[in-house]
Amino acid sequence: MIRSHESDKIASRIAAIREQIPASVRLIAVTKQVSVDAMREAYAAGVRDFGESRVQEAAAKQSQLLDLPDITWHLIGHLQSNKVKKALELFQWIHSLDSLKLAQQCDAIAAQMSLSPQVCLQVKLLLDPNKYGFSLAELPDALPQLDRCQHLQIRGLMTIPPLDLNPAEISSLFERTRQLAQEIQQQNWSRIHLQHLSMGMSDDYPLAIAQGATMIRLGSILFGERPK
């Protein structure tokens, strides 16, 4: 079991974050390498949105949290094509739809499973070999085909800044992501409705909120640093 003082730390950290962010911003607790006990403490403190990076780790945790049925599960890590079916079984939200090919595969399998997951398109507006996502050149060409994905609810954009940016550069990236979402919205697609911006993590979430983030993905600021 998690020690009581650790439990108090998690609850107080969550309360402090809640005081800082607008009620309209959805707090997603990122629980990669976080224990189920710590997740239960976050749940007790009011968190209902949990983000996992790996399908297999999420499956193991969900099997231990079946008594908490009102959790919404978010996949925030790269989705491999061989994990799509399992991911659709486990997650209500997929933030990391990072290519047209992956989107079409998710759509086809969702159709077979009679599911309609909510998804974000992951965008990569700056060159970064360590990140996945649609580039500014790729996304416009992909939109007509994405709009034909009948079983995906395409609800927003997600972005992750490169590691070497300063705060002004991070803020500019978040602003460009918001502007891109607005431009796509103005094109009046049938099935693409980008009401959400999934951006901002423990180190930069205030910058993201200032630029219109509706979902922030917080891990270390809630649970402490992960083991190396």
Number of C-alpha atoms within 10 A of each C-alpha: 8 13 9 10 9 14 20 14 15 22 21 15 16 21 14 12 14 14 9 9 16 11 10 9 17 19 21 23 27 26 24 18 16 18 13 17 15 20 23 16 19 24 18 13 17 12 19 19 19 25 25 24 18 18 22 13 13 21 16 11 16 16 9 11 14 10 9 12 9 10 16 16 20 26 25 26 17 18 20 11 13 8 12 19 15 12 23 21 14 18 22 18 23 25 27 26 27 22 20 19 13 16 21 19 16 24 24 16 15 21 15 11 13 10 16 18 20 17 25 27 26 26 24 24 20 13 11 13 8 7 16 20 22 19 16 13 9 14 20 12 11 14 14 14 12 22 16 15 20 16 21 24 19 27 20 23 24 29 24 21 21 18 9 8 11 10 12 10 13 20 22 15 23 28 18 14 24 22 14 17 19 14 12 16 15 11 9 10 15 10 17 22 18 23 14 21 27 30 26 26 22 14 12 16 19 16 21 24 21 12 21 18 25 20 22 25 22 23 22 17 16 22 24 13 11 11 6 4
